[in-house]
Amino acid sequence: MVVQVNIKLDEKILKELEELLKKKYVKTKKEAFEKALLLLIRHYKASEITEKINIIREGTEEMPSVTKAIIESHEEENSE
């Protein structure tokens, strides 16, 4: 389902959008808005994931990274 949304834009943004259209970076204004909104959504989702990872990692700063732990484990196995 497609829903129509009406917005008011700053004239400078509209001129930049017209340049994107002229340079054929996007085919339509609709495409430009969809791409811009998807980038915005992805940005905020990535920020949320990063924040969750940082919360999980709190207090583990002194622990070796998983990669380092695996390498050390392999080195121990090979030295035996």
C-alpha positions, 0 to 999 in steps of 0.5 A, a space after each residue: 500500500 502506498 500512502 501520500 505524504 505532503 511536506 514543506 521543504 526549505 528552498 535550498 533542499 529543493 534546489 539540491 534535490 533538483 540537482 540530483 535529478 538533473 545529474 540522474 542520481 535519482 529518477 524521481 523525487 519519490 525515489 530520492 525521498 525513499 532513499 533518504 528515509 531508508 538511510 535515516 532509518 538504517 542510521 538510527 537502527 545501527 545506532 541502537 545496535 551499537 548502543 546495545 553492543 556497548 552496554 553488553 561489552 561494559 566491564 569487559 574492556 580488559 578481556 581479550 577480543 574473541 579473535 585474540 582468544 582464538 589465536 592464543 588458543 590455536 597457538 597453545 594447541 600448536 605448542 603442545 
